[in-house]
Amino acid sequence: MPASGTRPRIAVPAATEPAPPVSPNHGARRGGVLPDIIVLHHTAMASAAAAHARLCDPEAEVSAHYLIDERGGLRQLVPEALRAWHAGAGRWGAVRDVNSRSIGIELANRGDDPYPAPQVAALEELMRGIMARWRIPPERVIAHSDMAPGRKTDPGRRFDWRGLARAGLSVWSDADGSGPGGWPEFERGAARFGYPVGDVAREDLLSAFRLRFRPWATGPLAAADCARMADLAARFGVDQRGPSA
């Protein structure tokens, strides 16, 4: 067992020597694109073993590149160079085929449980390798709920996005609510940051944003929502009208 305060070492297969697929649910990345997004999920199942079985069931037609159990155990199911079936319908910015442009990581969690420290440590070490191999910046690490508001809620409000950002593996905002706000400003910022504005209802967009950036907030759109969205858009937003591969 590692000494207190140290992260467990994880053997992650090198991108140049990929392990053979464990899950049959995969294919080639369409159009020859490379991954530039990481999508984080929770399994919403009773156990990691049950999730592993489903992700490897050809009739389920779902998979991910990696599964991390509650103790930090890592299983690679699909090589990073291949297209796993984890994102489904949805969009992030101009990207509509998120499966072809992403690497999917499933965290064993029933849906509303805290994420154990060993699991988070394993995730962080895995992500550092993936982001270095594929040159993925922190702002391209997203929640499943970010790309599919109203349909998906994972990894949920219990996931510590602030901590992940402090580790340099995602982004965060603590902007206050003193500036101007309203739905037009919120939606403009959301679209620039990457949210699928126009494809989803306003209420679903707000819920998805809060799941990640204000996880315990309730009620109608608030100045704090607008301030944080504006801050994220200003620091990390891009013109989202590019190719939609």
C-alpha positions in Angstrom: 0.0 0.0 0.0 1.5 3.4 -0.9 2.6 5.7 1.9 0.1 8.3 3.0 -0.2 11.2 0.6 1.3 9.5 -2.4 -0.6 8.5 -5.5 -0.7 4.8 -6.5 1.4 4.0 -9.7 -0.7 3.0 -12.6 0.5 1.0 -15.7 -1.0 2.8 -18.7 -0.3 1.2 -22.0 1.8 3.4 -24.3 0.0 4.8 -27.3 2.7 3.3 -29.6 2.0 -0.2 -28.2 -1.7 -0.4 -27.7 -3.3 -3.3 -25.8 -5.7 -5.4 -27.9 -9.4 -4.3 -27.4 -11.2 -5.9 -24.5 -14.6 -4.6 -25.5 -16.0 -5.5 -29.0 -17.8 -2.2 -29.1 -15.4 0.0 -31.0 -14.4 1.1 -34.5 -12.1 3.4 -36.5 -12.2 7.1 -35.8 -14.1 8.6 -38.7 -12.3 10.8 -41.2 -8.9 10.0 -39.7 -9.4 12.5 -36.9 -7.4 12.3 -33.7 -8.8 12.6 -30.1 -8.7 16.2 -28.7 -11.4 15.8 -26.0 -11.7 13.7 -22.9 -15.2 12.9 -21.7 -15.8 11.8 -18.1 -18.6 9.5 -17.1 -20.0 7.6 -14.2 -21.3 4.1 -14.7 -24.6 4.4 -12.7 -24.4 0.7 -12.0 -24.2 -1.3 -8.8 -20.5 -2.4 -9.2 -17.5 -2.0 -11.4 -17.8 -5.6 -12.4 -21.3 -5.0 -13.6 -20.2 -2.0 -15.5 -17.3 -3.9 -17.1 -19.7 -6.7 -18.2 -22.0 -4.2 -19.9 -19.2 -2.2 -21.5 -18.0 -5.5 -23.0 -21.4 -6.8 -24.1 -21.8 -6.6 -27.9 -25.6 -6.3 -27.5 -25.2 -3.3 -25.3 -23.4 -1.3 -28.1 -21.6 0.8 -25.5 -18.0 1.0 -24.4 -15.3 3.4 -23.1 -11.6 3.5 -23.4 -11.0 3.1 -19.7 -12.9 2.0 -16.6 -11.7 3.0 -13.1 -13.1 1.2 -10.1 -13.6 2.7 -6.6 -10.2 1.4 -5.4 -8.4 3.0 -8.3 -8.1 -0.2 -10.3 -7.7 0.6 -14.0 -9.0 -1.4 -16.9 -8.4 -0.4 -20.6 -11.2 -1.6 -22.8 -10.5 0.0 -26.1 -7.1 1.3 -27.4 -6.9 5.1 -27.5 -6.4 5.2 -31.2 -9.8 3.6 -31.8 -13.3 5.0 -31.5 -15.1 3.8 -28.4 -18.9 4.2 -28.1 -19.3 6.2 -25.0 -20.6 9.7 -26.1 -23.6 8.9 -28.3 -25.7 11.8 -29.5 -24.6 15.2 -28.4 -22.3 18.0 -29.3 -19.4 20.0 -27.9 -18.7 23.2 -29.8 -18.7 22.4 -33.5 -18.0 18.7 -32.8 -21.0 16.5 -33.4 -19.3 13.1 -33.7 -17.8 13.3 -30.2 -16.9 9.6 -30.2 -14.5 10.1 -33.0 -12.8 13.1 -31.4 -12.7 11.9 -27.8 -11.4 9.5 -25.2 -14.0 8.2 -22.8 -13.3 7.4 -19.1 -15.9 5.6 -17.0 -15.8 6.0 -13.2 -17.5 3.3 -11.2 -20.1 5.2 -9.2 -23.8 4.5 -8.7 -24.6 8.1 -9.6 -24.7 10.1 -6.4 -21.9 8.6 -4.3 -18.7 10.5 -3.3 -15.7 9.7 -5.5 -13.1 7.9 -3.3 -9.6 9.4 -3.2 -7.9 6.3 -4.7 -10.2 6.5 -7.7 -9.6 10.2 -8.2 -5.8 9.7 -7.9 -5.9 7.0 -10.5 -8.0 9.2 -12.8 -5.6 12.1 -12.5 -2.6 10.0 -13.3 -4.3 8.4 -16.3 -5.4 11.8 -17.6 -1.9 13.3 -17.4 -0.7 10.5 -19.7 -3.6 10.9 -22.1 -3.3 14.7 -22.3 0.4 14.5 -22.9 0.1 11.8 -25.6 -2.6 13.6 -27.5 -1.8 17.2 -26.6 -5.3 17.7 -25.1 -5.6 21.1 -23.2 -7.5 21.3 -19.9 -10.4 23.1 -21.4 -11.1 20.1 -23.7 -11.9 17.9 -20.6 -15.7 17.8 -20.3 -18.5 16.0 -18.5 -20.9 13.8 -20.3 -23.6 16.1 -19.1 -21.8 19.1 -20.8 -22.2 17.7 -24.3 -25.7 16.2 -23.7 -27.7 18.6 -21.4 -31.1 17.3 -20.4 -30.2 13.7 -21.3 -27.1 13.0 -19.2 -26.0 14.0 -15.7 -22.7 12.2 -15.3 -20.3 12.4 -13.6 -22.7 14.3 -11.4 -22.5 17.0 -8.7 -20.4 14.8 -6.4 -17.4 14.9 -8.8 -14.8 17.5 -7.8 -14.2 19.6 -10.9 -12.5 22.3 -8.8 -9.9 19.8 -7.6 -9.3 18.5 -11.1 -8.7 22.1 -12.3 -6.3 22.7 -9.4 -4.4 19.7 -10.7 -4.2 21.3 -14.1 -6.5 18.7 -15.7 -9.6 20.8 -16.3 -10.9 24.4 -15.9 -12.8 26.2 -13.2 -14.3 29.6 -12.4 -14.9 31.3 -9.1 -16.1 34.6 -10.7 -18.7 36.4 -8.5 -22.1 37.6 -9.6 -21.5 41.3 -9.6 -21.6 41.8 -13.4 -24.5 42.1 -15.8 -26.4 39.0 -16.6 -29.4 37.5 -18.3 -30.2 34.7 -20.7 -28.8 36.3 -23.9 -25.4 36.9 -22.2 -25.4 33.4 -20.6 -26.2 31.7 -23.9 -23.6 33.7 -25.8 -20.9 32.7 -23.3 -22.1 29.1 -23.2 -21.9 28.8 -27.0 -18.4 30.2 -27.0 -17.3 27.9 -24.3 -18.7 24.8 -26.1 -22.1 24.0 -24.8 -24.7 22.9 -27.5 -26.8 26.1 -27.3 -29.7 25.9 -29.7 -29.9 22.1 -29.4 -31.3 22.0 -25.9 -33.8 23.8 -23.7 -32.5 26.8 -21.6 -33.4 25.0 -18.4 -31.4 21.9 -19.4 -28.4 24.1 -20.4 -28.5 25.8 -17.0 -28.7 22.5 -15.2 -25.8 21.0 -17.1 -23.7 24.1 -16.3 -24.5 24.0 -12.6 -23.8 20.3 -12.3 -20.2 21.1 -13.1 -19.6 24.7 -12.0 -22.3 25.4 -9.3 -23.3 21.9 -8.2 -25.5 22.8 -5.3 -27.2 25.9 -6.8 -31.0 25.9 -7.3 -33.6 28.3 -8.7 -33.7 30.5 -11.8 -30.7 31.8 -13.7 -28.6 34.0 -11.3 -25.9 36.6 -11.6 -23.4 34.1 -10.4 -24.2 31.7 -13.3 -23.7 34.5 -15.8 -20.5 35.7 -14.2 -18.9 32.3 -14.2 -20.0 31.5 -17.8 -18.7 34.9 -19.0 -15.4 34.2 -17.3 -15.0 30.7 -18.8 -15.9 32.0 -22.3 -13.5 34.9 -22.0 -10.6 32.7 -20.9 -11.3 29.4 -22.8 -13.9 30.1 -25.4 -13.3 29.7 -29.1 -15.1 30.3 -32.4 -17.3 27.2 -32.5 -18.3 27.5 -36.1 -15.5 25.4 -37.4 -15.6 21.8 -38.9 -18.2 19.6 -37.2 -16.3 16.3 -37.5 
